[in-house]
Structures are given as structure tokens and as C-alpha cells.
Amino acid sequence: MVSNIEIGSIKIRVLSIYVRSIRRGLMASRLEERFQKLEKRIEDLEETVEILGDPETMRDIREALDDIKTGRVKVYEDIHTYKAELGSPS
């Protein structure tokens, strides 16, 4: 809150301090937002490294990509058709 100091230079100084504190709050908020985004990216990269480091998962991915390339896939129009074929209740 800005105090009602009537002396010109002191009033300007109080306003200046108030504005700087608001800016610091906004900068802290932006930094926190950037930090959270960075944490998310690091988590995503850790997960990627984990997947790339798992030979069985990588083999499964290569096989799936090969299936797609050679046309060994089935396209379903909707999830209900897929579930019906599996015998799962809708």
C-alpha cells in the first residue's frame, strides 16, 4: 500500500519502491513458471532416456514401426468396433 506522504521526493521514492516490489513479484512469478516448465522438460527427457535405454522396449518399437511400414495394421473407424472385436464390453 502506498502511504500518503506529501513531501514530493519522498512520495516518489515510496512509489518507486512499491513499483519495484510489484515488478519483483511478477518476475518471481515468471521465474517460477519457467522453472516449472523446465522441470517438466527434464522429466520428459528422463522418460525418453529410460525408454531409449530399455532394449526390450526399443525392440517393440522397431517391430511396431516395421508392422506399419509393411501394412500389418488394422484401422478401426471407432473404439467401439475395436472393443467389440476384442470381446470387451463397451
BELHUUR-V518187 format. One record per residue. N is the residue number from 0. RES is the residue in one letter. PHI is phi in radians with two decimals (none if undefined). Layout:
[[N/RES/PHI] [N/RES/PHI]]
This chain:
[[0/M/none] [1/V/-1.51] [2/S/-1.40] [3/N/-1.62] [4/I/-1.46] [5/E/-1.56] [6/I/-1.30] [7/G/-0.84] [8/S/-1.22] [9/I/-1.21] [10/K/-1.07] [11/I/-1.13] [12/R/-1.13] [13/V/-1.10] [14/L/-1.11] [15/S/-1.08] [16/I/-1.10] [17/Y/-1.10] [18/V/-1.11] [19/R/-1.08] [20/S/-1.16] [21/I/-1.15] [22/R/-1.05] [23/R/-1.07] [24/G/-1.08] [25/L/-1.17] [26/M/-1.14] [27/A/-1.10] [28/S/-1.11] [29/R/-1.14] [30/L/-1.11] [31/E/-1.09] [32/E/-1.09] [33/R/-1.14] [34/F/-1.08] [35/Q/-1.12] [36/K/-1.12] [37/L/-1.13] [38/E/-1.03] [39/K/-1.11] [40/R/-1.12] [41/I/-1.12] [42/E/-1.04] [43/D/-1.08] [44/L/-1.15] [45/E/-1.08] [46/E/-1.13] [47/T/-1.09] [48/V/-1.09] [49/E/-1.08] [50/I/-1.14] [51/L/-1.12] [52/G/-1.53] [53/D/-1.76] [54/P/-1.02] [55/E/-1.15] [56/T/-1.12] [57/M/-1.12] [58/R/-1.08] [59/D/-1.08] [60/I/-1.14] [61/R/-1.06] [62/E/-1.12] [63/A/-1.12] [64/L/-1.11] [65/D/-1.12] [66/D/-1.04] [67/I/-1.15] [68/K/-1.07] [69/T/-1.61] [70/G/1.43] [71/R/-1.50] [72/V/-2.35] [73/K/-2.18] [74/V/-1.70] [75/Y/-1.85] [76/E/-1.28] [77/D/-2.72] [78/I/-1.17] [79/H/-1.14] [80/T/-1.10] [81/Y/-1.07] [82/K/-1.13] [83/A/-1.09] [84/E/-1.14] [85/L/-1.36] [86/G/1.48] [87/S/-1.48] [88/P/-1.20] [89/S/-1.30]]
